[in-house]
Amino acid sequence: MTVAAPDAATREIVIEDVFAYPPEVIWRVLTTGALIGRWLGMSPLGFEAVAGARFTFQTDPAGAWDGVIHCRVLEITTNESFSFSWQGGDDRNERYGSRLDTVVTFTLTQVAEGTRLRLVHSGFVTPRNDSSLRNLSGGWKHVAGRIAAVCGEEQAFNPTRH
């Protein structure tokens, strides 16, 4: 746990796994709009793999929150790392759908078995974001499996492209 300010503790979700694919295949799956929609279950609107690019996801509304997740590409290093802001929710929601101002970071490291993918979703303010932290923790674990499946499909359809 890290401390963001003397009165606000933050937590993060960390998912790490090794995939039997080269970094280029995983990179393509992580940074291509149509492919993001396949593993995340939400298609990004306006996504470009360019630092500063803004895009959104639409999920189910909750209370005063319209379900829109506002994102901006923060950093991008081809075949190595990709991070974007993840903001949404509403201050009037006490539980799920409370205001989030977080960051999602993917880091790829080539290893003998393929590529280690580390996903960190950071910046959950406790206790305000506890419900979102719980929900997204389970969600990201599920998504990691779908990333692997989409990588397998991509490599099968594009065996020479990496």
SULVENDA-V309078 format. One line per field, one symbol per residue. ss: DSSP state (H for helix, E for strand, C for the rest). psi: psi as a letter, one per 30 degrees, with the letter a starting at -180 (. if undefined). Layout:
ss: ???
psi: ???
//
This chain:
ss: CEEEECCEEEEEEEEEEEECCCHHHHHHHHHCHHHHHHHHCCCCECCCCCCCCEEEEECCCECCECCEEEEEEEEEECCCEEEEEEEECCCCCCCCCCCEEEEEEEEEEEECCEEEEEEEEEEEEECCCHHHHHHHHHHHHHHHHHHHHHHHHHHHHCCCCC
psi: klkelegjklllkkkklkkhlleeeeeeefgjeeeeeeffgkkkjgkkikkfkklllkakljbfkfgkjklkkekkjkgelkklljkaakffkfbkglkkilkkkkkkkklefckkkkkkjlgjkkfegeeeeeefeeeeeeeeeeeeeeeeeeeefiffj.
//
